[in-house]
Amino acid sequence: MAGGVWGRPRGAPVGALTLTALAEGIRARQGQPPGPPSTSPQPESELESEVEPQRAAASPTAGSETFCRPPAQEPAPVIPHQTPQSSWEDGALGDLALYTAACLEDAGFAGTQATALTLSSVLEAQGERLEDQVRCLVRGLLAQVPSLAEGRRRRAVLRVLSALALEHPRDVATRALREMLAVSGCVGATRGFYPHLLLVLVTQLHELARGTCSPDTPKVWAPSYQGPPHSHASCTVEALRALLTGDGSRMVVTCMEQAGGWRRLVGAHTHLEGVLLLASAMVAHADHHLRGLFADLLPRLHSTDDAQRLTAMAFFTGLLQSRPTAQLLREEVILERLCTWQGDPEPTVRWLGLLGLGHLALNRRKVRHMSTLLPALLGALGEGDTRLVGAALGALRRVLLRPQAPVHLLSAELGPRLPPLLDDARDSVRASAVGLLGTLVRRARGRLWVGPRGPLRKLVLRSLVPLLLRLHDPSRDAAESSEWTLARCDQALRWGLLEEMVTVAHHNSPEALSRICQRLVQWYPSHVPSFLSQTQGYLRSPQDRLRRAAAVLIGFLVHHSSLSCVNQDLLDSLFQDLGQLQSDSEPSVVAAAQVSCQQVALLARTQHCPHCWRLLGLLRLPHLGQHHAHPARLPPVYEDSPFQHWSLAGHWDCSGPG
């Protein structure tokens, strides 16, 4: 690289002054007045003597005479105007970039940013579209990087390239960075600005996902490139993978592959999830970069650019999982920042703040900042954003798994909040809420017997019907979570019904469900009306399998109940709702409703309910003889369910779902 149009002469000065001379020389070539009029060109040796009088002048080259000039008070070089723009070749632009990088290779990151801005000024002065020139510049750099010796010059060039990528993400397609990082030794040349380069790539993925960078920008990089053009996003991902792999962080790449992190990074709605996965992988397998990343993130948290700010927030949140990294700032400062995020009108910011609070409070064995953490987590359970509710449920489960967890407090606080989430329309929320209940029961297992009216016992009995019916949930995660939680409840309350529950879950056995209902009616007679009313609500479920399961459960509960448990109004209501299912579109639901109607009618007959008998005739159900005051109530017989059950084998450890 010693040659070229702008090859640096031996002994030439370094610093921004030479770069300014280059820029003003180009402006002069365009006919713009760079300073006082010139009468004759001056050799670069005069510039040297101006900057370093003690240094001997070196013989200038033709290229350096053309584009280097003294400070403003000296005459400017005379540049012929007849030279066309088309004579500027890619190699010449590459030479210019290398010359600039060499001038500022000791200037550090701030100097490199200034270099990129000045290069932009130089290119704008040419009078051509900036993006075209930036592409040519990067293409020239890419073509010549393999010939550069490893060390400071290669590092300086990468600095300039990453700075240009940050300033002109639309114009620097990242395939150039990928090709450059694939060259042996180039990743090592990023020492000192590796965190900055990584953040540039991840932020650019966010911008691409949000559509701020056009996917149709021409792909003009890589002389070695063969085949059809790649998208900007795929090129950026490949550059990021090359950066991580070249640094020895292959495990980070593997973790991202296994967790679907790369796919999430390029998704418009999943990018921040991908950033969180990347941060977690780096905490686990690349902790030597965490301090640098954390320091680079802090100023970006206040950026006015949404892509930069949100990407930085996600990285900041993920890095709080690392205790040494979190200790770089005072905990009070971090806590204040996260609480501020909780008050942000943007749900995404509140979500990241909630995750950060969880990481900060739970990155040690003992839960800390409980007075701040719990109100935020409990409040988020009522949010409409799925990410916020999921983050809160996950953090509460982690709180319960810590020693000295506030089990009694959470039992009381979750009492009114958790049951609605068991029937939430969102599959992931439903499954997580059921799993949290199981974790709470397991954690407090030895304390459930302290008082028959304890808050946790009430919560379990209020949740029993949803748990039994959610064994038939269309969501596999919710069904598995329900089975696991029922097993925890059976163990804690000493029901002895584990075998029956497993049989219902795996084989949809009516006999096993009948035994469960018999025990529940026997042990909790005062709760039978509540059990029936809750089940009645599921008769209107949009899910066929849940409507059928509800009809069957009502039949068995009514069969094992007595007149002292169920009042006449409830029986009338049950009979009417079951009767409406006679016109259901699903035949198995119709059949189950008919059988359960008979059970309601049999119980109502003992109370001489003429209304039920009239409905029985209208529904054309089998007439039951009236010559006995109290006919024997035969157990209901239901047809086999047509709905396939999930295979839940292997889920009977005590670790919990998820």
Secondary structure, DSSP 8 states (H G I E B T S, - for coil): ---STT---TT---SHHHHHHHHHHHHHHTT---SS--SS---HHHHHHHH-TTS------HHHHHH----TTS------S-S-GGG--HHHHHHHHHHHHHHTTTSHHHHHHHHHHHHHHHHHHTTS-HHHHHHHHHHHHHHHGGGS-TTHHHHHHHHHHHHHHHH-TTTS-THHHHHHHHSTTTTGGGTTTHHHHHHHHHHHHHHHHTT-S-TTS-----TT--SS---HHHHHHHHHHHHHHHTT-HHHHHHHHHTTHHHHHT-TTTHHHHHHHHHHHHHHH-GGGHHHHHHHHHHHTT-SSHHHHHHHHHHHHHHTTSHHHHTTS-HHHHHHHHHHHHT-SSHHHHHHHHHHHHHHHHSSSS---HHHHHHHHHHHTT-S-HHHHHHHHHHHHHHHTSTT--HHHHHHHHTTTHHHHHT-SSHHHHHHHHHHHHHHHHHTGGGTTS-TT-HHHHHHHHHHHHHHHGGG-SSHHHHHHHHHHHHHHHHHHT---HHHHHHHHHH--HHHHHHHHHHHHHH-GGGHHHHHHHHHHGGG-S-HHHHHHHHHHHHHHHHH--TTTS-HHHHHHHHHHHHHGGG-SSHHHHHHHHHHHHHHHHHHHTTT-HHHHHHHHHTT------SSSS------------S-----TT--SSS---
